């Protein structure tokens, strides 16, 4: 059966399942819409949390980045997994004990200020819209390749699906939909990894195959082969990083503390009945997450070897169908610099900028581009975000595996997009309207505004998905940096410091968010040509600048709190109540 037919079947069945669950679990109250009624079992919440957290960045882009940059890609593995542990052990149980709907709710009450709540809402919107852009981009990429539509069309289809089950079901619908999405995405990620591991190393366990010898009778270890191929093509050795130590540290730290400050992950721990259940669900989620994260480095290495062996020095007209299929999605481009009809793949950019295609073909049948070629030998552009999706095709796996990966990529992107959109709608309907501007609205009216807000959020998210500021994982890294610089310090100090007051918290959030957003906007939008090591502050890239923003947040918050009025006694009692365990009751 053809790939496209199988993809329609797999994706269609999964969409019917998601919509069916949304109808079954539709929300009838604001509590069900915001936190699923607080009645989600720990194992289901753990699985939903894993799906929510393992976004398109984890499924589609992370292995792609590792595949291209080698050891430097480990910052994503270290940062995201370390951040989740930090969140689960340090912050989540206390926030669950607080027992409200949202992070701005906590900040507004803890810092006894509607203005603090407003700043938190602005931060939520900034972080969430940046994050959701990567998810919608991932949806568009999957649809464009496997359903043969434009990326824009793919994003619009994804918007329609997310709109249905996010607006109808709220957190209750999203939670149980994400349980199904986790099953789909993890199965889709593991099956090709197992297949390729057997084909390349003879070992069915990818994590072990990653450190095994190849089955081509060369007796060469996979990573040694990668180092050899990389050096031959002018790249740095795969197992040797290019990034400076300071940038690696700052990116890893930004991803860690950003994870611990992500509102759509934090709210997950509000959906279980007790604090004890929050801790248990965090443990389940870590296990579910580890299955994918320990597989990703192996899959990235397999993909890199197969890619180089397949395309380098290949005659364009003889390239496999997957190459031309991805070329038609605008995510692969080839410029024949030496007019020999062969693809030369080496280090450096093949041309200036991202490919801009003409509606004509070259002499070899390739799609013509308008970009000016560079002077190096490299003739090939490959979008990093395609590597996981293209990997089964490159490895000549059965068509049903390819279709399964497409369904998995959509599940990963849609699960996180739905969670983020719900956080956005909750921030507007609950934190802005209910808590600040329309305090007397009924539960039914608040639910109506929540659904309207979700609809507007989906439209904006779709726009950012069509016009993203970078690769999926890069976009997500920016979101984590923004979360690190805005939320983490005020949440941390809100729990563990009785002396932190509203003036300090507000000043810190504004400082951290403004600095980090300004740095990212300057280098990624205003002056991208200056986005290089020699122009960065202290050698810190935009992906890692959130750590410095967090430091500024802490410093400003502490200094301002020292010269302004101390928090009221009732706030100090609230902090004591959050931090001191009690026996019995639903808070445990």
N, C-alpha and C positions, 0 to 999 in steps of 0.2 A: 504494500500500500504506500502511496506517495507521502512524502513528509508533510506537505501542506494539508492533505486530508486527515492524517493522523493528528496533526496539530489542532485542526478544527475540532476533532473529536475530544482530545484530551482537554483542551482549553474550554470547549463548550460544556463538557461534563463538570469540570471544576467550577465554572461560573454558575451553572445551575445549582450545584451544591451550596456555593456561597450565598446565593440569593435565597435558596430554600431555608438555610439556617437563619438568615436575617429576618425572613417572614415569621419563622417559628419563634425566634427570640426577640421580636420587636419590642421596643421600649414603650411603656405606657405612662411612666412617671419620670421626673427629672432624676431621681436617684438611680433608676434603671438606665437612663440615658447617659449619666455621667460616670457612675461607678458600678454598673450592672447589679444594683441593689445590694452590693457588698456581700454577696452570697456565692461567689465563684469558688469551687473546690481548689485546694492548693495545686494539685497536679495539673488541672486544666489551666489554672492561671500561670503556672510555670511554663506550660507549652505555649500559651498565648503570648506570654512575655518574650519567650525565645523568638517567636515569629515576628512580633512587633519590633524587637531589637535587631534581629538579623534581616536587615533591609536589602534593597537592591544593591547597596554598597557591599554587603557581606556576600551575597549570592553571586552577583554579576561582576562587580568591579574589583573586589579585594584580590581575588585570585589573579585577575588580569593585571593589576598593578604589580603584584609579587612576581608574576611571570615575566614582566618587562624590566623591573628594577632589581630583582633578586633580594638580597639580604635587606636592603633598605625598606622593602615592603613589610618587614617584620614589625615596623612601628605600628601598623594597623592591628596586627594580632596582639601585640603587647598592650597597646593603649586601650583597645576596646574590651578585651577580656579582663585586664586589670581594673578598668573603670567599673565594669559590672560588679566585680567582687567588692570594690570600694562602696558602690551604691548599696549592694545587698546587705553588707555587714555593718556599714557605718551610718547610713542615712535612712534607708527605707523603713526599718522597724519603728523608728521614732516618728517619721512622718505618718505612718499608718496609725500610730497611737493618737496623733493629733486628730485624725478622723474626719477631715474635710474633703472636698471634691478636687481641689486643684492646688498647684504650687503657689499661684498668686493669692489664693485663699490663706495659705499658711503665712506668706510674707506680709499680707495686709493685717492679719490678726497679731502675728508675732511682733511686728513693728508698729502696731497700733496707728496705722496711717492709711487713708485711702490713696494718698499720693504714692506711697510705697507700693500699694496694690497696682496702681496705674502703671508705674515704671515696670513692675513685674509682668504685667499684661503685654506691654510693648516689647519686652524682652522675649516673652513666649512667642509672640507673633513673628518677631525677627528670626528667632532660632528655628521655629517650626516651618515657616515658609521657605527658609534656606534649605532645610533638611528635606522637605517634601519635594522640592525641585528635583533632587536626585532620584527620588522614587518614580516620579512621573516620567522622567527621562528614561529610566530603566524599562518602564512599561512600553514606551514608544519604540525603543530599540528592539524588544522582543516581537512586538506586533509588526514592525517594519520588515524584519527578516522572514519570519515564519508565516505571516499572513499576507506578505508582499503588498504592504501599504506604506504610505509615507509615515515618517516618524510622527509628524503632526497628527495624522489620522489615528495612529496608535495611541497617542496621548489622549485624544478626545474619547476614544472607546474606553480607555481606562478610567477617565473621569466619570463617564456614565455609570460604569459598574460600581465604582467606589461611592458615587453619589447615592446609589440605590441602597446599598446595605449599611453605609455609615449614617445616612440621614434617617432611614427607617428604624434601624435596630439600635443606634447609639452604642454605648460601651457594651451593653448586653449582647447585641447582635454581633458586634465586632469581635468580642472575646471568643465566642464559640466558632465564629468564622475563622478566626486565627488558629484555633486548634486544628481545624481541617487544613488550613494553609500551611501550618508547620509540617504536617504529615506529608503533604504534597512536595514542599520545597526540600525537605531533608531526603526523601526518597529520590527525588530528581537530582540532587547533588551527589548522593552516594553511588547510585547505579553506574553512571559513566566513570566515576573515579575507580570503582572496583573493576569494571571492564578493562579500562586502560592500564591499570596497575598489573592485571594478569597478562595483558598483551606485551607490556614493556619489561616487566620484571619477573613475571611468573608468580607473584605474590598477590593473593586476593585482598589483602588488607592494605589500603593506600598508605597509611601511616608508616607501615613497615617497608612497603615497596619504595617509599621515598628515600630510604637509606640502603637500598639493595642494588645489586649489579644488574645490568641489562641482559636480556635473553638472546642477544645477537652474537653470542660466543666471543665477545670482545673482553669479557671479564672486567669491564669498566663500570664503576659505580655511577648511578644516575647523575649525581651532583658533580662528579668529576667530568663526565661527558658534557654537562652544561657549561662548566667553567671552560672547557676546551673549545666548545663551539662559540661561546661568547667572545673569547679572546681572538679566535680566528677571524671573527667578523668585526673586530674593532671595538667591541663593548668591553666594559670592565668585567672581571671574573664574577660569575653569578653569585658566589658565596662571599664576595668582598663588596662592602658598601661604599658608595660615593658620597653620601651625605656626611656633613660634619657631625661630630659628636654632640655639639650643642644643639643643632637642629633636630637630630634624632631624639634627644632628651626632651626638647620643648614640644615636638609633635606628639610624642608618646604621652607626656604629661597632660597636654591639652585634650587628647582623646580620652584619657583616664578621668580627669575631673569633669570633662564635658559630659561623659557618660553618666557620671554621678549627679549631674545637674539637668539631665534631659527630662522635661516635664511629661512627655508621653510615656516614658518608662516608669517614672516615679508614680504616676497615677495608677499604674497596674497594681501596686501594693495596697491601694485603697479598695480594691474590688473583692478582697477576701474577708471572711468574717472576723478574724482576730489577728493580733500582732504575731502570735505563734504561727499562724497559717501564712503570714507574710514571709517569715523566715523560712518556712518549709518550701513555699513556692519559689523563693529565691534559689534554694538548693536545687530543686527540680530544673529550673530554668538554666542554671549553670551547666548541668549535665547535658541538657538538650542543646545548648549552644556549643559545648565542647565537641560534640559529634561533628559539626560542620567546621569549626575552627581548627581542629587538628587535621582535617582532611584537606583544607584549602592549600597549604604549602605544597603538598604532594601533587594535587591537581594542577597547580600553577607550573610546577616543574615538568610534568608530563606534557602539558600544553606547549611549553616553550620548545622542548626538544622536537616535538612533532611539527610545530610550525616551521622551525628553521630547516628541518630535513625536507619539508614539503615544498616550500616556496623559494628558498635560496638557489639561484642558478636554474630555476625552472623556466622552461619556455612558456610564455604567457598563454599561447593558444592551447597548450597541453595541460594547463592548470585544472585541478578538479572543479567540479561544479560549485562547491561551497565558496570558493574564492570569488567567482563571478557573481554569485548570489549576494554575498556581502558587499561586493563592489556596487551593486545596484541599490544598496541601502545608503550609500554615501559614506560608509564607514571603513572602506578600503579604497586606496587609490594608488595607481602605478604610473610613473612617468619614465619613459624609456630614454634615459640620458645619452646612452652610447649607441642607440639604434640597432641593438643586436637581437631584439625580440625576447630577451631573457630578463628575468627579475633578479637584480642584484640587491641583496638585503645586507645592510651593514649599519654601523652607528651613525648618528646624526639625523637631522630632518631631511627628508627627500625634497621638500620645497618649503616656501615661506607660508606660514599660517595653516589653517585647516583647509581641506580641499574644497574648491569652488568649481563645480562641474558644468561643462557645456552640454548641450543636447546633441552632440556629435561623437563619433567614434574615431579612434586613431587607426593607423595602418595595421596594427595587430588585433584590432577589435576592442581595445581598451577604451574606457570612458575618458575623454579629454578633460583636462582641468586648465583653469586660467592662471593658477598660481605660478609664480616665478620659481624655477628650480634652483636648488642650492648647488654649491661647487663640489660637494663631497660625492662619494660613490653610491650612497644609498638611494634607491629608486622607489622604495615602498613606504606607504603610510598605512598603519593599522591602528584603528581606534582600540584602546586598551579594554574598553567595556565589552568587546565582543568575544574575548578569549574563552570564557566559560561556556557561552552559548555556542560558539563555533567548534569548541574542542571535540565533541562527539563526531562531528562531520569530518574534522581533520583526521581523526583516528579511525574513520570508516566504520563506526558503530552502526548497529541497526537503526532503521528509521524511527522505530517506536521509542528508542532511547533519546533521539534528537527531539522528538515531539514532547517527551516527558520533561526534558530540560526546559523547553519553552514554557510549559505549564508551571514548572517550579520557579522560574525567573519571575513570572507574573505573580505567583503567590507571594514571593518574598517582597516584591515592590508594593503590591496592593495592601498587604497586611500592615506594613509600616505607614503607608500613605493614609490608610483609614484611621490608625491610631493618632497620627499627627493632626489630621483634619478634625478629629473629635476634640483634641486639646485646644485647637484654634477656636472652634465653635463654643466650647465651654468657657474659654477665657472671655469671649465677647458677651455671651448670654448671661453667664453666672457672675463673673468677676466685674465686668463693666456695668451691665444693665441691672442685674438683681442686687448687687452689692453697693453700687454707687449712684446710678442715675434713675433707675426705676425700681426703687426698693419695695414698692407695694404691689408689684405684679404677681399674679397667681402662678401656681405650679404649671398649669396648662399654658399660660402665656409665655412663661420662661422656656418651656419645652418647644413652643412654636418658634421663638427667637433663636433657640439653639439650632434648630433644623434650617432656618433661613441662613444663619451664620455659616453653617456647614456648606450650604450651597454656594455662597459667595466665596468661601475659602477654596472650594474645589476649582472654581473658575480661575482664581489667581494662581493656584498651584499648577494648573494646566499650562498657563502662560509661561511660568518659570520652567516647567518641564520641556516646553518647546524651545525656550531660549536659555539654556543652562549656562552658568559661568565656568564650567569645566567638566572633567570626567566625573562620573557618579560618585566615586569614593572621595574625590577632591571636594566636591560640593558638600558632601556629608561632613568631611573634615572641617570645613568652614563653620558648619552648624555646631559642631562639637566645640570648636574654639569660642564661638559666641556664647554657648551655654556655660563653658568653663569660666569665662570672664565676667558673666553676669549673675548666674544663679548659684554656682557652687559656694562662693564665699558667704553669701547672705544666708543660705540654708545651713551651712556648717556652723557659722557663728550664731545663727538663730537657735540652734539646738545646744551648742556647747559653751556659749558665752552669755551670762546674764547681764553683762555690762553693755552689750551692743545695742544701740538705740536706733530710732528711725532715721535720724539725720545722717548717722554713719552709714547705715545700710543703703539709703537712697543715694547718697553721694558716691558710695562705692560702686553700686550697680551702674549708675550713669557713666562714671569714669571708665569702668572696665568695658562696658558695651560700646561706648563711643570710640574708645581707642582701638579696640579690636576690629570693629566694623569699618572704621576709617582706614586702618592699615590694609585690610582685605580689599576694600573698594578701590583704594589708590592703586595697588599693584595689579589687581585683576581686571579693573574696568577703566580707570582714569589714565593710567600709564603702564600698560602691560609690558611694554618694551623694557621697562626698568626692573621687571620682576626677575632679578638675578642675585646671586650671592653677594656681589660687591655692593649692591644697593640696599640690602636688607639691614635692619637694625641688629647689631651684634651677631649677624649671620643667621637670623631666625626667619624662616619662610612664612608666608601667609598662613600655611596649614598649621604652624606651631605657635603663632603669635598670641593665641588665646591664653597660653600659659603666662605670658608677660602681662596680658590684660588682667588676668586673675590676681597676679601679684600687686598690680596697681590698685585693684579693687580692695584687696585686704589692707594695703597701706593707707589709702584714703579713708576707708571705713573706720579703721582703728584710730587714726589721727583726729577725724571729725568727732568721733564718739567721746574722745577725751576732753574736748573743749565745749561740749554741749550737754544738755540736761540728761541725767541718767534715766533709764526706763522706769516706769511706775512699778510699784511692788507687785501688782497683780501679774505683770508680764514676767517678773522674776519667778513668781510662783508657777506660772505656766511652764517656764523652762525646766524648773525642778520637777514638775509633774511629768513632762515628756521624758526626762532622763532617768527617773527613778522607777524601777519595775514595781508592779503591784501584783498581788496574788489574786487569782480569780477574775471574773468579769470578761467581757468581750474584748477588752483592750490587750489581753495577754495572748 
